[in-house]
């Protein structure tokens, strides 16, 4: 019997989760969307896969950030499956992984796996893949929230989208890679593409909907304004002012550290922060 693919979200406990990944259960197999970050959560996702008693067919990656590929080793667990992404995502992960190791090892210790698994199968913009009753089409966005982003659309009606981090589900956002202009352009590119009742399965929080494009744009613009208006003659004060402003915009602490990690890089990119500080 053929039905709609079933979407399973991980970690199963959504409250307080850092990052999401998904298993899409088809008639006879399972397709994973991203792989979480930590050893323990990706191992729990693997256990969730095994409970379904269907083989893992492929992994599809939504972008190049380590909180979405770091768990691939535990998730794939030696299965010989394609891990699929545009070439730009594949190249970015290979290029940046050593730098991510330097940042993430002290933060996550043994929870950041020592032997990472990288995507191994490129796909071109607009190409689609069919696994039984599930069709996935990739959108090659290029730089956006990360240095290379690639949402996946499930189904020809385009009502189900694995959007990666193009929209955060009302959590603080990471802007340190400096592609916010492209991110804003991509928001306008994607805004009218999907039907009004589309469901966006996102990397952090969610699910989101097309109504959330406006919120995401406001978050990015508020952050850029806050960095631009801060008094960078005193970097500590400037930084505190940006944090305070963003907490007024969004009162949650969720992923606040990602926003805080973004302040100096964006100030430097805007030419506000000089080498002397
Ligand atoms: Zn993320």
Boltz pocket constraint, residues with backbone or C-beta under 6 A from the ligand:
constraints:
  - pocket:
      binder: B
      contacts: [[A, 19], [A, 65], [A, 67], [A, 68], [A, 165], [A, 203], [A, 204]]
      max_distance: 6.0
